[in-house]
């Protein structure tokens, strides 16, 4: 429902936020795992969602890229989007000042 100009502006803005302006003409197979993950988040962010469900968004990524992915998800929360994320990488999320629930064998361990 948006004009082509508004769509281009919005897409370019999101690509800049996720640091992917330079790869916007590339195919998914030409991108690294971290770039592919950032593209997935950019696709979600461009629609200004109410909620993002992220299942292991940092799986198989190096620690620096994983941190970048979490920064992007935090950026989404600052713009009013709720993010529900599942991860096994507890040390990565623990230092962040966000609400989390820890489950172990299906039981609540920590809130």
DSSP file (Angstrom, degrees, kcal/mol; ACC not computed):
  #  RESIDUE AA STRUCTURE BP1 BP2  ACC     N-H-->O    O-->H-N    N-H-->O    O-->H-N    TCO  KAPPA ALPHA  PHI   PSI    X-CA   Y-CA   Z-CA
    1    1 A X              0   0    0      0, 0.0     2,-0.3     0, 0.0     0, 0.0   0.000 360.0 360.0 360.0   5.7    0.0    0.0    0.0
    2    2 A X        -     0   0    0      1,-0.1     2,-0.0     2,-0.0     0, 0.0  -0.726 360.0-103.1-105.2 157.5    3.0    2.3   -0.1
    3    3 A X     >  -     0   0    0     -2,-0.3     4,-2.4     1,-0.1     5,-0.2  -0.346  33.9-111.4 -69.6 158.0    4.5    4.2   -3.1
    4    4 A X  H  > S+     0   0    0      1,-0.2     4,-2.6     2,-0.2     5,-0.2   0.876 119.1  54.2 -58.1 -38.2    7.6    2.8   -4.7
    5    5 A X  H  > S+     0   0    0      2,-0.2     4,-2.4     1,-0.2    -1,-0.2   0.923 109.2  46.2 -63.8 -44.7    9.5    5.8   -3.4
    6    6 A X  H  > S+     0   0    0      2,-0.2     4,-2.5     1,-0.2    -2,-0.2   0.889 112.4  51.4 -65.4 -38.6    8.4    5.2    0.2
    7    7 A X  H  X S+     0   0    0     -4,-2.4     4,-2.9     2,-0.2     5,-0.2   0.946 111.0  47.4 -62.7 -48.3    9.2    1.5   -0.1
    8    8 A X  H  X S+     0   0    0     -4,-2.6     4,-2.7     1,-0.2     5,-0.2   0.913 112.9  49.5 -59.1 -43.9   12.8    2.3   -1.4
    9    9 A X  H  X S+     0   0    0     -4,-2.4     4,-2.1     2,-0.2    -1,-0.2   0.928 113.9  44.9 -61.4 -45.9   13.3    4.8    1.3
   10   10 A X  H  X S+     0   0    0     -4,-2.5     4,-2.3     2,-0.2    -2,-0.2   0.921 114.2  48.1 -66.1 -44.7   12.2    2.5    4.1
   11   11 A X  H  X S+     0   0    0     -4,-2.9     4,-2.8     1,-0.2     5,-0.2   0.928 112.6  48.6 -62.6 -45.7   14.2   -0.5    2.7
   12   12 A X  H  X S+     0   0    0     -4,-2.7     4,-1.9    -5,-0.2    -1,-0.2   0.883 110.6  51.9 -63.1 -37.2   17.3    1.6    2.4
   13   13 A X  H  X S+     0   0    0     -4,-2.1     4,-2.0    -5,-0.2    -1,-0.2   0.924 112.0  45.2 -63.6 -45.0   16.9    2.9    5.9
   14   14 A X  H  X S+     0   0    0     -4,-2.3     4,-2.1     2,-0.2    -2,-0.2   0.913 110.7  53.5 -66.3 -42.6   16.5   -0.6    7.4
   15   15 A X  H  <>S+     0   0    0     -4,-2.8     5,-3.3     1,-0.2     6,-0.5   0.869 108.8  50.6 -60.4 -35.9   19.5   -1.9    5.4
   16   16 A X  H ><5S+     0   0    0     -4,-1.9     3,-1.2     3,-0.2    -1,-0.2   0.917 108.3  51.9 -66.0 -43.2   21.6    0.9    6.8
   17   17 A X  H 3<5S+     0   0    0     -4,-2.0    -2,-0.2     1,-0.3    -1,-0.2   0.854 114.4  42.3 -62.0 -35.1   20.5    0.1   10.3
   18   18 A X  T 3<5S-     0   0    0     -4,-2.1    -1,-0.3    -5,-0.1    -2,-0.2   0.315 114.2-118.7 -96.1   9.2   21.5   -3.6    9.9
   19   19 A X  T < 5S+     0   0    0     -3,-1.2    -3,-0.2    -5,-0.2    -2,-0.1   0.899  80.2 117.1  59.2  46.9   24.7   -2.5    8.1
   20   20 A X    > < +     0   0    0     -5,-3.3     3,-1.4    -6,-0.1     4,-0.3   0.150  24.4 115.4-127.9  18.8   23.8   -4.3    4.8
   21   21 A X  G >  S+     0   0    0     -6,-0.5     3,-1.1     1,-0.3     4,-0.2   0.879  76.9  56.1 -56.6 -37.4   23.6   -1.4    2.3
   22   22 A X  G 3  S+     0   0    0      1,-0.2    -1,-0.3    -7,-0.1     3,-0.2   0.634 109.8  43.9 -73.5 -13.8   26.6   -2.8    0.3
   23   23 A X  G X  S+     0   0    0     -3,-1.4     3,-2.0     1,-0.1    -1,-0.2   0.236  74.1 113.4-114.0  13.9   25.0   -6.2   -0.2
   24   24 A X  T <  S+     0   0    0     -3,-1.1    -1,-0.1    -4,-0.3    -2,-0.1   0.716  80.1  48.5 -64.6 -19.9   21.5   -5.2   -1.2
   25   25 A X  T 3  S+     0   0    0     -3,-0.2    -1,-0.3    -4,-0.2     2,-0.1   0.430  93.4 102.5 -95.8   0.0   21.9   -6.5   -4.8
   26   26 A X  S <  S-     0   0    0     -3,-2.0     2,-0.2     1,-0.1    -3,-0.1  -0.458  72.4-117.6 -85.8 156.2   23.4   -9.8   -3.8
   27   27 A X    >   -     0   0    0     -2,-0.1     3,-2.0     1,-0.1     4,-0.3  -0.554  30.2-109.3 -84.1 155.0   21.6  -13.2   -3.7
   28   28 A X  G >  S+     0   0    0      1,-0.3     3,-1.7    -2,-0.2     8,-0.1   0.857 118.6  59.7 -53.6 -37.2   21.2  -15.0   -0.4
   29   29 A X  G 3  S+     0   0    0      1,-0.3    -1,-0.3     7,-0.0     7,-0.0   0.677 101.0  56.4 -67.4 -14.9   23.7  -17.7   -1.4
   30   30 A X  G <  S+     0   0    0     -3,-2.0    -1,-0.3    -7,-0.1     2,-0.3   0.463  94.9  86.3 -92.5  -3.4   26.3  -14.9   -1.8
   31   31 A X  S <  S-     0   0    0     -3,-1.7     2,-0.0    -4,-0.3    -4,-0.0  -0.662  78.9-116.2 -99.9 153.1   25.9  -13.8    1.8
   32   32 A X     >  -     0   0    0     -2,-0.3     4,-2.5     1,-0.1     5,-0.2  -0.282  37.3-100.6 -73.4 169.4   27.5  -15.0    5.0
   33   33 A X  H  > S+     0   0    0      1,-0.2     4,-2.1     2,-0.2     5,-0.1   0.900 124.7  49.6 -59.2 -42.2   25.5  -16.7    7.7
   34   34 A X  H  > S+     0   0    0      2,-0.2     4,-2.2     1,-0.2    -1,-0.2   0.886 110.8  49.3 -65.5 -39.1   25.5  -13.5    9.8
   35   35 A X  H  > S+     0   0    0      2,-0.2     4,-2.4     1,-0.2    -2,-0.2   0.904 110.0  51.3 -66.9 -40.2   24.4  -11.4    6.8
   36   36 A X  H  X S+     0   0    0     -4,-2.5     4,-2.0     1,-0.2    -2,-0.2   0.895 110.1  49.9 -61.7 -39.5   21.6  -13.8    6.1
   37   37 A X  H  X S+     0   0    0     -4,-2.1     4,-1.9     2,-0.2    -1,-0.2   0.904 110.5  49.2 -66.4 -41.0   20.5  -13.5    9.7
   38   38 A X  H  X S+     0   0    0     -4,-2.2     4,-2.7     1,-0.2    -2,-0.2   0.869 108.2  54.4 -66.8 -35.8   20.5   -9.7    9.5
   39   39 A X  H  X S+     0   0    0     -4,-2.4     4,-2.6     2,-0.2    -1,-0.2   0.913 106.3  52.7 -62.3 -41.5   18.5   -9.8    6.3
   40   40 A X  H  X S+     0   0    0     -4,-2.0     4,-1.4     1,-0.2    -2,-0.2   0.914 112.0  44.5 -60.0 -43.0   15.9  -11.9    8.1
   41   41 A X  H  X S+     0   0    0     -4,-1.9     4,-2.9     2,-0.2    -1,-0.2   0.900 111.5  53.3 -69.1 -40.0   15.7   -9.4   10.8
   42   42 A X  H  X S+     0   0    0     -4,-2.7     4,-2.3     1,-0.2    -2,-0.2   0.901 105.6  54.4 -60.8 -40.7   15.6   -6.5    8.3
   43   43 A X  H  < S+     0   0    0     -4,-2.6     4,-0.4     1,-0.2    -1,-0.2   0.879 112.4  44.0 -61.3 -37.0   12.7   -8.1    6.5
   44   44 A X  H ><>S+     0   0    0     -4,-1.4     3,-1.1    -5,-0.2     5,-0.6   0.930 113.1  50.3 -72.2 -44.9   10.8   -8.3    9.8
   45   45 A X  H ><5S+     0   0    0     -4,-2.9     3,-2.1     1,-0.3    -2,-0.2   0.825  97.1  67.4 -65.2 -32.7   11.7   -4.7   10.8
   46   46 A X  T 3<5S+     0   0    0     -4,-2.3    -1,-0.3     1,-0.3    -2,-0.1   0.741  99.0  53.0 -62.8 -22.0   10.7   -3.1    7.5
   47   47 A X  T < 5S-     0   0    0     -3,-1.1    -1,-0.3    -4,-0.4    -2,-0.2   0.381 106.1-127.2 -92.9   3.4    7.0   -4.0    8.3
   48   48 A X  T < 5 -     0   0    0     -3,-2.1    -3,-0.1    -4,-0.1    -2,-0.1   0.954  38.3-158.5  49.4  59.8    7.1   -2.3   11.7
   49   49 A X      < -     0   0    0     -5,-0.6     3,-0.1     1,-0.1    -1,-0.1  -0.211  26.1-138.1 -71.2 159.3    5.7   -5.5   13.4
   50   50 A X  S    S+     0   0    0      1,-0.3    32,-2.8    31,-0.1     2,-0.3   0.826  90.6  13.3 -78.0 -35.9    4.0   -5.6   16.8
   51   51 A X  E     -a   82   0A   0     30,-0.2     2,-0.5     2,-0.0    -1,-0.3  -0.996  61.1-156.1-143.7 145.0    6.0   -8.7   17.7
   52   52 A X  E     -a   83   0A   0     30,-2.7    32,-2.8    -2,-0.3     2,-0.7  -0.993   9.1-156.6-119.6 126.6    9.0  -10.6   16.4
   53   53 A X  E     -a   84   0A   0     -2,-0.5     2,-0.6    30,-0.2    32,-0.2  -0.917  15.1-172.5-101.1 114.1    9.3  -14.3   17.3
   54   54 A X  E     -a   85   0A   0     30,-2.8    32,-2.5    -2,-0.7     2,-0.8  -0.918   8.8-165.8-117.2 109.9   13.0  -15.2   17.0
   55   55 A X  E    S-a   86   0A   0     -2,-0.6    32,-0.1     1,-0.2     4,-0.1  -0.840  76.9 -30.6 -97.9 107.3   13.9  -18.9   17.3
   56   56 A X  S >  S+     0   0    0     30,-2.5     3,-1.6    -2,-0.8    -1,-0.2   0.930  74.7 174.5  51.4  55.5   17.7  -19.2   18.0
   57   57 A X  T 3  S+     0   0    0     29,-0.4    -1,-0.1    -3,-0.3    30,-0.1   0.683  77.8  45.0 -67.2 -14.6   18.6  -16.0   16.0
   58   58 A X  T >  S+     0   0    0     11,-0.0     3,-1.6     3,-0.0    -1,-0.3   0.312  81.0 135.6-109.0   7.7   22.2  -16.3   17.0
   59   59 A X  T <  S+     0   0    0     -3,-1.6     3,-0.1     1,-0.3    -4,-0.0  -0.321  77.7   2.8 -60.3 135.5   22.6  -20.1   16.4
   60   60 A X  T 3  S+     0   0    0      1,-0.2     2,-0.3    -2,-0.0    -1,-0.3   0.691 103.3 121.0  62.6  23.0   25.8  -21.0   14.5
   61   61 A X    <   -     0   0    0     -3,-1.6    -1,-0.2   -28,-0.1    -3,-0.0  -0.858  68.5-105.7-113.0 152.1   27.1  -17.4   14.5
   62   62 A X     >  -     0   0    0     -2,-0.3     4,-2.7     1,-0.1     5,-0.2  -0.315  39.3-102.6 -70.8 161.5   30.3  -16.1   16.0
   63   63 A X  H  > S+     0   0    0      1,-0.2     4,-2.1     2,-0.2     5,-0.1   0.838 119.1  51.3 -56.6 -38.0   30.1  -14.1   19.2
   64   64 A X  H  > S+     0   0    0      2,-0.2     4,-1.9     1,-0.2    -1,-0.2   0.929 113.4  43.5 -67.1 -44.1   30.5  -10.7   17.6
   65   65 A X  H  > S+     0   0    0      2,-0.2     4,-2.3     1,-0.2    -2,-0.2   0.891 111.7  55.5 -67.4 -38.8   27.8  -11.3   15.0
   66   66 A X  H  X S+     0   0    0     -4,-2.7     4,-2.1     1,-0.2    -2,-0.2   0.911 107.3  49.6 -58.8 -42.7   25.6  -12.8   17.7
   67   67 A X  H  X S+     0   0    0     -4,-2.1     4,-2.2     1,-0.2    -1,-0.2   0.892 108.9  52.4 -63.6 -40.2   25.9   -9.6   19.7
   68   68 A X  H  X S+     0   0    0     -4,-1.9     4,-2.0     2,-0.2    -1,-0.2   0.898 107.7  52.1 -61.7 -40.6   25.1   -7.5   16.6
   69   69 A X  H  X S+     0   0    0     -4,-2.3     4,-2.0     1,-0.2    -2,-0.2   0.922 109.9  48.0 -62.8 -44.6   21.9   -9.6   16.0
   70   70 A X  H  X S+     0   0    0     -4,-2.1     4,-2.4     1,-0.2    -1,-0.2   0.868 107.9  55.9 -65.2 -35.1   20.8   -9.0   19.6
   71   71 A X  H  X S+     0   0    0     -4,-2.2     4,-2.2     2,-0.2    -1,-0.2   0.908 107.3  49.7 -60.8 -41.0   21.5   -5.2   19.2
   72   72 A X  H  X S+     0   0    0     -4,-2.0     4,-1.8     2,-0.2    -2,-0.2   0.898 110.2  49.4 -65.0 -40.5   19.2   -5.2   16.2
   73   73 A X  H  X S+     0   0    0     -4,-2.0     4,-1.5     1,-0.2    -1,-0.2   0.878 110.5  51.0 -67.0 -36.2   16.5   -7.0   18.2
   74   74 A X  H  X S+     0   0    0     -4,-2.4     4,-1.8     2,-0.2    -2,-0.2   0.894 105.8  55.8 -65.4 -38.7   16.9   -4.4   21.0
   75   75 A X  H  X S+     0   0    0     -4,-2.2     4,-1.0     1,-0.2    -2,-0.2   0.898 104.4  54.1 -58.5 -40.3   16.6   -1.7   18.4
   76   76 A X  H ><>S+     0   0    0     -4,-1.8     5,-2.2     1,-0.2     3,-0.6   0.896 105.9  51.9 -61.3 -40.0   13.3   -3.2   17.4
   77   77 A X  H ><5S+     0   0    0     -4,-1.5     3,-1.6     1,-0.2    -1,-0.2   0.848 103.4  58.1 -67.2 -32.5   12.1   -3.0   21.1
   78   78 A X  H 3<5S+     0   0    0     -4,-1.8    -1,-0.2     1,-0.3    -2,-0.2   0.761 104.4  52.8 -67.2 -23.3   13.0    0.7   21.3
   79   79 A X  T <<5S-     0   0    0     -4,-1.0    -1,-0.3    -3,-0.6    -2,-0.2   0.251 131.2 -92.4 -96.3  12.1   10.7    1.3   18.3
   80   80 A X  T < 5S+     0   0    0     -3,-1.6     2,-0.4     1,-0.3    -3,-0.2   0.466  82.3 133.0  97.5   1.9    7.8   -0.5   20.1
   81   81 A X      < -     0   0    0     -5,-2.2     2,-0.4    -6,-0.1    -1,-0.3  -0.708  50.4-136.0 -87.4 135.6    8.1   -4.0   18.9
   82   82 A X  E     -a   51   0A   0    -32,-2.8   -30,-2.7    -2,-0.4     2,-0.5  -0.749  18.3-155.8 -86.4 137.4    7.9   -6.9   21.4
   83   83 A X  E     -a   52   0A   0     -2,-0.4     2,-0.6   -32,-0.2   -30,-0.2  -0.969  11.5-172.3-119.9 123.7   10.6   -9.6   20.8
   84   84 A X  E     +a   53   0A   0    -32,-2.8   -30,-2.8    -2,-0.5     2,-0.4  -0.965  18.6 179.5-113.3 114.8   10.1  -13.1   22.1
   85   85 A X  E     -a   54   0A   0     -2,-0.6     2,-0.4   -32,-0.2   -30,-0.2  -0.936  20.3-158.3-124.1 136.9   13.4  -15.0   21.6
   86   86 A X  E     +a   55   0A   0    -32,-2.5   -30,-2.5    -2,-0.4   -29,-0.4  -0.924  26.9 156.9-108.2 140.5   14.4  -18.6   22.4
   87   87 A X        -     0   0    0     -2,-0.4     3,-0.1   -31,-0.1    -2,-0.0  -0.991  44.8-152.5-158.0 152.5   18.0  -19.4   22.7
   88   88 A X  S    S+     0   0    0     -2,-0.3     2,-1.6     1,-0.1     3,-0.2   0.435  81.9  92.6 -98.0  -5.4   20.4  -21.9   24.3
   89   89 A X    >>  +     0   0    0      1,-0.2     4,-1.1     2,-0.1     3,-1.1  -0.486  46.0 160.4 -91.1  66.5   23.1  -19.2   24.5
   90   90 A X  H 3>  +     0   0    0     -2,-1.6     4,-2.5     1,-0.3     3,-0.4   0.868  68.1  59.9 -58.5 -41.8   22.3  -18.0   28.0
   91   91 A X  H 3> S+     0   0    0     -3,-0.2     4,-0.6     1,-0.2    -1,-0.3   0.799 103.1  54.8 -59.6 -25.1   25.7  -16.3   28.5
   92   92 A X  H <4 S+     0   0    0     -3,-1.1    -1,-0.2     1,-0.1    -2,-0.2   0.879 116.6  33.5 -73.8 -37.9   25.0  -14.0   25.6
   93   93 A X  H >< S+     0   0    0     -4,-1.1     3,-1.3    -3,-0.4     5,-0.3   0.741  99.4  79.8 -91.3 -24.0   21.6  -12.7   26.9
   94   94 A X  H 3< S+     0   0    0     -4,-2.5     4,-0.1     1,-0.3    -1,-0.1   0.875  90.3  51.6 -55.4 -44.6   22.3  -12.7   30.6
   95   95 A X  T 3< S+     0   0    0     -4,-0.6    -1,-0.3     2,-0.1     2,-0.2   0.687  90.9  95.7 -70.7 -13.7   24.3   -9.4   30.7
   96   96 A X  S <  S-     0   0    0     -3,-1.3     2,-1.6    -4,-0.2    -3,-0.0  -0.485  83.4-122.8 -77.2 147.2   21.6   -7.5   28.8
   97   97 A X  S    S+     0   0    0     -2,-0.2     2,-0.3     2,-0.0    -1,-0.1  -0.375  71.4 116.5 -88.3  58.1   19.1   -5.6   30.8
   98   98 A X  S    S-     0   0    0     -2,-1.6     2,-0.3    -5,-0.3    -2,-0.0  -0.867  72.1 -99.8-123.8 157.4   16.0   -7.4   29.5
   99   99 A X        +     0   0    0     -2,-0.3     2,-0.3     2,-0.0    -2,-0.0  -0.590  48.7 171.6 -74.9 133.5   13.4   -9.7   31.1
  100  100 A X        -     0   0    0     11,-0.4     2,-0.4    -2,-0.3    -6,-0.0  -0.982  25.9-148.0-142.9 156.7   14.1  -13.3   30.5
  101  101 A X        -     0   0    0     -2,-0.3     2,-0.5     2,-0.0    10,-0.2  -0.991  14.2-149.6-124.2 128.8   12.7  -16.6   31.7
  102  102 A X  E     -B  110   0B   0      8,-2.8     7,-3.2    -2,-0.4     8,-1.3  -0.872  12.9-170.6-103.0 128.9   15.0  -19.7   32.0
  103  103 A X  E     -B  108   0B   0     -2,-0.5     2,-0.4     5,-0.2     5,-0.2  -0.912   6.5-173.3-114.6 143.8   13.5  -23.1   31.5
  104  104 A X  E >  S-B  107   0B   0      3,-2.6     3,-1.6    -2,-0.4    -2,-0.0  -0.963  78.0 -15.1-137.4 120.4   15.3  -26.4   32.2
  105  105 A X  T 3  S-     0   0    0     -2,-0.4     3,-0.1     1,-0.3    -1,-0.1   0.864 129.9 -53.8  52.9  39.1   13.6  -29.7   31.2
  106  106 A X  T 3  S+     0   0    0      1,-0.2     2,-0.4     0, 0.0    -1,-0.3   0.533 115.9 113.6  78.5   6.4   10.3  -27.8   30.7
  107  107 A X  E <  S-B  104   0B   0     -3,-1.6    -3,-2.6     0, 0.0     2,-0.4  -0.892  74.1-109.0-115.4 143.7   10.4  -26.3   34.2
  108  108 A X  E     +B  103   0B   0     -2,-0.4    -5,-0.2    -5,-0.2     3,-0.1  -0.535  40.3 167.1 -68.1 121.7   10.8  -22.7   35.2
  109  109 A X  E     +     0   0B   0     -7,-3.2     2,-0.3    -2,-0.4    -1,-0.2   0.794  62.2   3.2-102.9 -43.1   14.2  -22.2   36.8
  110  110 A X  E      B  102   0B   0     -8,-1.3    -8,-2.8     1,-0.1    -1,-0.4  -0.998 360.0 360.0-149.4 146.1   14.6  -18.4   36.9
  111  111 A X              0   0    0     -2,-0.3   -11,-0.4   -10,-0.2    -1,-0.1   0.329 360.0 360.0-116.4 360.0   12.7  -15.3   36.1
